């Protein structure tokens, strides 16, 4: 309170205030020049840090939206001495939100009880509690502690604090539009960078750095955002300027998806489109179950023939889109596919040794090497744990956190989708239905991609993933309670 009064007094043009401001500025310049002469430059960031701290204590929601926007634009800073990597500036900002939100929750208890009692919220809490237990039993405790803390500063700020922010459509649209704009900027950068190398396939695997580690992570994020960009961009009540930009962003993201050369991304988009059609046209579950059983039965009856054809497929990844798609089923010579299978086999051998508590959160890549067999290794296999983890959003939790680790993750997904689908069919407002349909479709895209890759340990995927789930739960609870979101007709063209 005193600090606010102090700032208010500084606004007045009295002589004492001017002298005080001048004295503070000269003192800072003197101290900064001293540190510069000693080749220490971080002191120059003090004013920025003080401004950021002011907003943390006075407008935490603005810090949240700033962190969301900066997430896709962040880059990893590695410390070899500490064996630690951190994404700047997103992760420190979310860590600060985590601390402030915990203090605020203990002091003011701002969370609405219905949100905390929601099945999704309960399963997330159970997952975090089990993750803490498996951290205590971890084979490499230090790695697991780092992983657990990192998960805390993504899930609590984005999901739980997000619940307190998404109080109306404007806040939800702001979150989604900031993500779309930020991701489209990284896509423009990547496309321009890729053009310098004549859109080569091999160059396409790393030109998105430093914002993404590789083309698979880049493609997964773009595919998750694409349905939302299309949904908001074609919404009639959106302001003209924003709508034009979103349509351009949709085109930019689509081009980025094509140039990512990520086969898992292309496949996940096709499956997500299938889910969207099922949702919109209200195709009954019994028909889906019958079709699934029919396809599964045909695959089982023709298993030997299918395996024979797969083993004969020697089409490696290629710049040619048709050949690149054909390489998806190449399990004979494609190094990427074979290495993924090698990682999965090693993971299941580890599960046999650690079925209950797993090896510990975040430890797979440091422990899987002895579980590889020589016959399964490929030209890109490594024992150093430097080329990623289990390459599956489902096998990863199973091997690192045991059976319950996978069960809790699946419960979160199932409860989120049950909530979203029920809400979609219950509400009548077209904008609310669009929000639910596009966020669910984006989640389907990521979860299908997650069969072959996992990125929820990175800020890019985690913020969007938990943000989408937070939006679905928030819309569900308040559309039931008082139609708060469903009945709002907000002047969005004035907001954006």
C-alpha positions in Angstrom: 0.0 0.0 0.0 2.8 2.4 0.9 4.5 1.6 -2.4 1.4 2.5 -4.3 1.2 5.8 -2.5 4.9 6.4 -3.2 4.3 5.9 -7.0 1.2 8.1 -6.9 3.3 10.9 -5.3 5.9 10.5 -8.0 3.3 11.4 -10.6 3.0 14.9 -9.2 5.4 17.5 -10.6 6.6 18.9 -7.3 10.2 19.7 -6.9 10.9 17.1 -4.2 9.7 14.3 -6.5 11.9 15.4 -9.3 14.9 15.6 -7.1 14.2 12.1 -5.7 13.8 10.6 -9.2 17.1 12.3 -10.3 18.9 11.0 -7.3 17.7 7.4 -7.7 18.6 7.5 -11.4 22.1 8.8 -10.7 22.7 6.3 -8.0 21.6 3.4 -10.3 23.8 4.7 -13.1 26.8 5.0 -10.8 26.4 1.5 -9.4 25.8 0.1 -12.9 28.9 1.7 -14.3 30.9 0.2 -11.4 29.7 -3.3 -12.2 30.2 -2.8 -16.0 33.8 -1.8 -15.3 34.1 -5.2 -13.5 32.5 -6.9 -16.6 29.3 -7.7 -14.6 26.3 -6.8 -16.7 23.4 -8.4 -15.0 22.9 -5.4 -12.6 21.5 -3.5 -15.6 18.4 -5.8 -15.5 17.4 -4.5 -12.0 14.8 -1.9 -13.3 13.2 -4.6 -15.4 13.1 -7.0 -12.5 11.6 -4.4 -10.2 8.9 -3.6 -12.7 8.1 -7.3 -13.1 7.9 -7.7 -9.4 5.5 -4.8 -9.2 3.2 -6.5 -11.7 3.5 -9.8 -9.9 2.1 -8.3 -6.7 -0.5 -5.9 -8.4 -1.6 -7.6 -11.6 -0.7 -11.3 -11.7 -3.2 -12.0 -14.5 -1.2 -9.7 -16.8 2.0 -11.5 -15.9 0.2 -14.8 -16.7 -0.9 -13.6 -20.2 2.6 -12.2 -20.8 4.1 -15.6 -19.9 1.6 -17.4 -22.2 2.5 -15.2 -25.1 6.3 -15.6 -24.5 6.2 -19.4 -24.1 6.5 -20.3 -27.8 9.1 -17.5 -28.2 11.3 -18.7 -25.4 14.6 -20.5 -25.9 16.5 -22.9 -23.7 19.5 -21.7 -21.7 21.8 -24.6 -20.6 24.2 -24.6 -17.7 26.8 -27.4 -18.0 28.1 -26.7 -14.5 24.7 -27.2 -12.9 23.6 -29.8 -15.5 20.4 -27.7 -15.8 18.4 -26.3 -18.7 15.8 -23.6 -18.3 13.6 -21.9 -20.9 14.0 -18.1 -20.9 11.8 -16.2 -20.1 8.8 -18.4 -19.8 9.8 -20.9 -17.1 11.1 -18.3 -14.6 7.8 -16.3 -15.1 5.6 -19.4 -14.5 7.7 -20.3 -11.5 7.1 -16.8 -10.0 3.3 -17.2 -10.7 3.5 -20.6 -8.9 4.9 -19.1 -5.8 2.6 -16.1 -5.7 -0.4 -18.2 -6.5 0.4 -20.6 -3.6 0.7 -17.7 -1.2 -2.4 -16.1 -2.5 -4.3 -19.4 -2.2 -3.2 -19.9 1.4 -4.1 -16.3 2.3 -7.2 -15.5 0.3 -8.4 -19.0 -0.9 -9.5 -17.6 -4.3 -10.3 -20.9 -6.0 -13.9 -21.8 -6.4 -14.8 -25.0 -4.6 -16.7 -26.5 -7.6 -13.6 -26.3 -9.7 -11.5 -28.0 -7.1 -14.1 -30.8 -6.7 -14.3 -31.4 -10.5 -13.1 -34.9 -11.5 -10.3 -33.5 -13.8 -9.0 -31.4 -10.9 -9.1 -34.4 -8.5 -7.2 -36.6 -11.0 -4.6 -33.9 -11.6 -4.0 -33.6 -7.8 -3.8 -37.4 -7.5 -1.3 -37.5 -10.3 0.9 -34.9 -8.7 0.7 -36.7 -5.3 1.7 -39.9 -6.9 4.5 -38.2 -8.8 5.8 -36.9 -5.5 5.8 -40.4 -4.1 7.7 -41.8 -7.1 10.1 -38.9 -6.8 11.0 -40.1 -3.3 11.5 -43.7 -4.6 13.4 -42.6 -7.7 16.5 -44.3 -9.0 18.0 -40.7 -9.6 16.3 -38.5 -6.9 17.9 -35.2 -8.1 16.6 -35.6 -11.7 13.1 -36.5 -10.4 13.0 -33.5 -8.0 13.8 -31.2 -10.9 11.2 -32.9 -13.1 8.5 -32.7 -10.3 9.1 -29.0 -9.7 9.0 -28.3 -13.4 5.6 -30.0 -13.7 4.4 -27.9 -10.7 5.2 -24.6 -12.3 3.3 -25.6 -15.5 0.3 -27.4 -14.1 -0.6 -25.2 -11.1 -0.2 -21.8 -12.8 -1.8 -22.8 -16.1 -4.6 -25.2 -14.9 -5.4 -24.0 -11.4 -4.6 -20.3 -11.7 -6.0 -20.3 -15.2 -9.4 -21.3 -13.6 -9.5 -18.1 -11.7 -8.7 -16.1 -14.9 -11.0 -17.6 -17.4 -14.0 -15.9 -16.0 -15.5 -14.9 -19.3 -15.1 -15.4 -23.0 -12.8 -12.4 -23.4 -10.2 -14.0 -21.1 -10.5 -17.3 -22.9 -10.2 -15.7 -26.3 -7.2 -13.6 -25.1 -5.4 -16.8 -24.0 -6.1 -18.6 -27.3 -5.3 -15.6 -29.5 -2.0 -14.9 -27.7 -1.0 -18.5 -28.3 -2.0 -18.4 -32.0 -0.1 -15.1 -32.6 3.0 -16.3 -30.8 3.1 -19.7 -32.5 2.5 -18.1 -35.9 5.5 -15.8 -35.3 7.7 -18.8 -34.7 6.2 -20.5 -37.8 7.1 -17.4 -39.9 10.7 -17.4 -38.5 11.0 -21.2 -39.2 9.6 -20.9 -42.7 11.9 -18.0 -43.6 14.9 -19.8 -42.1 14.0 -23.0 -43.9 13.7 -21.1 -47.2 17.4 -20.1 -46.9 18.2 -23.9 -47.3 15.8 -24.4 -50.2 13.3 -26.1 -47.9 15.5 -29.2 -47.6 14.2 -32.2 -45.7 17.2 -32.6 -43.5 17.4 -28.9 -42.7 13.7 -29.0 -41.9 14.5 -31.0 -38.8 16.4 -28.2 -37.0 15.6 -24.8 -38.6 12.9 -24.2 -35.9 15.7 -23.9 -33.3 16.1 -22.2 -30.8 12.3 -22.1 -30.2 11.8 -25.9 -30.6 14.2 -28.8 -30.2 13.3 -30.5 -33.5 10.6 -30.8 -36.2 8.5 -33.3 -34.3 7.9 -30.9 -31.3 7.4 -28.0 -33.8 4.8 -30.0 -35.8 3.0 -31.2 -32.7 2.5 -27.6 -31.4 1.3 -26.3 -34.8 -1.2 -29.2 -35.1 -2.6 -28.6 -31.6 -3.2 -24.9 -32.4 -4.5 -25.3 -36.0 -8.1 -26.2 -35.1 -8.4 -23.3 -32.7 -7.0 -20.8 -35.2 -9.5 -22.0 -37.8 -12.4 -21.9 -35.4 -11.7 -18.4 -34.1 -10.7 -17.0 -37.5 -14.0 -17.9 -39.1 -16.1 -16.7 -36.2 -18.4 -13.9 -37.5 -18.4 -11.7 -34.4 -14.6 -11.3 -34.3 -13.2 -7.8 -35.2 -12.2 -7.4 -38.8 -8.4 -6.8 -38.2 -8.1 -9.7 -35.8 -10.1 -12.0 -38.1 -7.8 -11.2 -41.0 -4.7 -11.8 -39.0 -6.1 -15.1 -37.6 -6.8 -16.3 -41.1 -3.3 -15.3 -42.2 -2.0 -17.1 -39.1 -4.0 -20.2 -40.0 -2.4 -20.2 -43.5 1.1 -19.7 -42.0 0.6 -22.5 -39.4 -0.7 -24.8 -42.2 2.4 -24.1 -44.3 4.6 -24.7 -41.2 2.9 -28.1 -40.7 3.5 -29.2 -44.2 7.2 -28.0 -44.1 7.8 -29.7 -40.7 8.1 -33.1 -42.5 6.7 -34.6 -39.4 4.8 -37.8 -40.3 3.3 -38.1 -36.8 1.9 -34.5 -37.1 0.2 -35.3 -40.5 -1.3 -38.5 -39.1 -2.5 -36.8 -35.9 -4.3 -34.0 -37.9 -6.1 -36.6 -40.0 -7.3 -38.5 -36.8 -8.2 -35.2 -35.1 -10.4 -34.3 -38.2 -12.1 -37.6 -37.8 -12.9 -36.8 -34.1 -14.3 -33.4 -35.1 -16.6 -34.9 -37.6 -17.8 -37.5 -35.1 -18.4 -34.7 -32.5 -20.2 -32.3 -34.8 -22.4 -35.0 -36.6 -23.2 -36.7 -33.2 -22.2 -40.2 -34.4 -23.2 -42.6 -31.7 -20.7 -44.5 -29.7 -22.1 -47.9 -30.6 -21.3 -47.2 -34.3 -17.8 -46.1 -33.5 -17.3 -49.2 -31.3 -18.6 -51.5 -34.0 -16.4 -49.9 -36.7 -13.4 -50.2 -34.3 -14.1 -53.8 -33.6 -14.5 -54.5 -37.4 -11.2 -52.8 -38.3 -9.5 -54.5 -35.3 -10.8 -57.9 -36.4 -9.7 -57.5 -40.0 -6.2 -56.4 -38.8 -6.0 -59.5 -36.6 -7.1 -61.9 -39.3 -4.6 -60.4 -41.8 -1.8 -59.9 -39.3 0.8 -62.2 -41.1 0.1 -60.6 -44.5 0.3 -57.1 -43.0 3.6 -57.8 -41.2 5.0 -59.3 -44.5 4.1 -56.1 -46.4 5.5 -53.8 -43.6 8.8 -55.7 -43.6 9.0 -55.3 -47.4 8.4 -51.6 -47.2 11.9 -50.0 -47.5 10.8 -46.4 -48.3 12.8 -44.1 -46.1 11.7 -40.5 -45.2 11.8 -38.2 -48.2 11.1 -34.7 -49.4 8.5 -36.2 -51.6 5.2 -36.1 -49.7 3.9 -39.4 -51.1 7.1 -41.2 -50.3 7.3 -39.5 -46.9 3.8 -40.8 -46.0 4.8 -44.3 -47.2 7.8 -44.3 -44.9 5.4 -44.2 -41.9 5.0 -48.0 -42.1 8.7 -48.7 -42.8 9.9 -50.9 -39.9 12.8 -52.4 -41.9 15.2 -49.6 -42.8 13.8 -46.3 -41.5 16.2 -45.3 -38.6 13.6 -43.1 -36.9 10.9 -45.8 -36.8 13.4 -48.5 -35.7 14.9 -46.3 -33.0 11.4 -45.6 -31.6 10.7 -49.3 -31.5 14.1 -49.8 -29.8 13.1 -47.2 -27.1 9.7 -48.9 -26.5 11.3 -52.3 -26.1 13.8 -51.0 -23.6 11.0 -49.2 -21.7 9.0 -52.4 -21.4 12.0 -54.3 -20.1 12.4 -51.5 -17.5 8.7 -51.8 -16.5 9.4 -55.5 -15.7 12.0 -54.4 -13.1 10.0 -51.4 -11.7 6.3 -52.0 -12.2 4.9 -50.2 -9.2 6.8 -47.0 -8.6 8.7 -46.9 -11.9 12.3 -45.6 -12.2 11.3 -42.1 -11.1 10.0 -39.0 -13.0 12.3 -37.8 -15.8 14.8 -40.7 -15.4 14.1 -42.9 -18.4 16.7 -41.3 -20.7 19.4 -41.8 -18.1 18.6 -45.4 -17.4 17.4 -47.1 -20.6 20.8 -47.8 -22.1 21.5 -51.1 -20.4 18.0 -52.3 -21.4 18.8 -52.0 -25.1 19.6 -55.2 -27.0 22.2 -55.2 -29.8 19.8 -56.5 -32.4 17.4 -53.6 -31.7 20.0 -50.8 -32.0 20.1 -48.5 -35.0 22.6 -46.1 -36.5 21.2 -43.3 -34.3 21.1 -45.3 -31.1 23.0 -43.9 -28.1 23.9 -44.8 -24.6 24.3 -41.2 -23.5 20.6 -40.4 -23.1 21.0 -37.3 -25.3 18.4 -38.0 -27.9 15.2 -37.8 -25.9 13.2 -40.2 -23.8 10.6 -43.0 -24.3 9.0 -41.3 -27.3 5.5 -41.9 -26.1 3.2 -39.9 -23.9 1.8 -43.1 -22.5 4.9 -45.4 -22.2 6.8 -42.6 -20.5 4.6 -42.3 -17.4 4.3 -46.0 -17.2 8.0 -46.6 -17.1 8.9 -43.6 -14.9 5.9 -43.6 -12.5 4.6 -47.2 -12.6 1.1 -48.5 -13.4 -0.6 -45.8 -11.4 1.3 -43.1 -13.2 -0.3 -44.2 -16.5 -3.7 -44.8 -14.9 -3.9 -41.2 -13.5 -2.8 -39.7 -16.8 -5.5 -41.6 -18.7 -8.1 -40.7 -16.1 -7.3 -37.0 -16.6 -7.7 -37.4 -20.4 -10.9 -39.4 -20.2 -12.5 -37.1 -17.6 -11.6 -34.0 -19.6 -13.1 -35.5 -22.8 -16.2 -36.7 -21.1 -16.6 -33.2 -19.6 -16.0 -31.5 -22.9 -18.3 -33.7 -25.0 -21.1 -33.4 -22.5 -20.7 -29.6 -22.4 -20.7 -29.4 -26.2 -24.0 -31.2 -26.4 -25.5 -29.3 -23.5 -24.9 -25.7 -24.4 -26.6 -23.9 -27.3 -24.4 -20.8 -27.8 -22.4 -21.3 -31.0 -19.3 -19.5 -29.7 -19.2 -21.7 -26.6 -19.6 -24.8 -28.7 -16.8 -23.6 -31.0 -14.5 -23.2 -28.0 -15.2 -26.7 -26.8 -15.0 -28.4 -30.2 -11.7 -26.7 -31.3 -9.9 -27.2 -28.0 -11.0 -30.9 -27.8 -9.9 -31.4 -31.4 -6.5 -29.8 -30.6 -6.1 -32.1 -27.7 -7.0 -35.1 -29.9 -4.3 -34.1 -32.3 -1.7 -33.9 -29.5 -2.8 -37.2 -27.9 -2.6 -39.0 -31.2 0.8 -37.5 -31.7 1.7 -38.6 -28.2 1.6 -42.3 -29.2 4.9 -41.7 -30.9 6.4 -38.7 -29.1 6.1 -36.9 -25.8 6.6 -33.2 -25.1 4.6 -32.5 -21.9 8.0 -32.0 -20.2 8.5 -28.9 -22.3 6.9 -25.5 -21.8 5.6 -25.2 -25.4 3.3 -28.3 -25.2 2.5 -28.2 -21.5 1.1 -24.6 -21.4 -1.2 -25.3 -24.4 -2.2 -28.8 -23.2 -3.1 -27.7 -19.6 -4.6 -24.4 -20.9 -7.0 -26.3 -23.1 -8.1 -28.6 -20.3 -8.5 -25.6 -18.0 -10.8 -23.9 -20.5 -12.9 -27.0 -21.0 -13.4 -27.5 -17.2 -14.1 -23.8 -16.7 -16.7 -23.6 -19.5 -18.3 -26.8 -18.2 -18.7 -25.7 -14.6 -20.0 -22.2 -15.3 -22.3 -23.1 -18.1 -23.9 -25.5 -15.6 -23.9 -23.0 -12.8 -25.4 -19.8 -14.3 -24.8 -19.9 -18.0 -22.1 -17.2 -17.4 -20.2 -18.0 -20.6 -23.1 -19.2 -22.7 -25.2 -16.1 -22.4 -22.5 -13.5 -22.8 -22.5 -11.4 -26.0 -19.2 -9.6 -25.6 -17.9 -6.8 -28.0 -14.8 -8.8 -28.8 -14.0 -6.6 -31.8 -13.4 -3.8 -29.3 -11.1 -6.0 -27.2 -8.8 -7.3 -29.8 
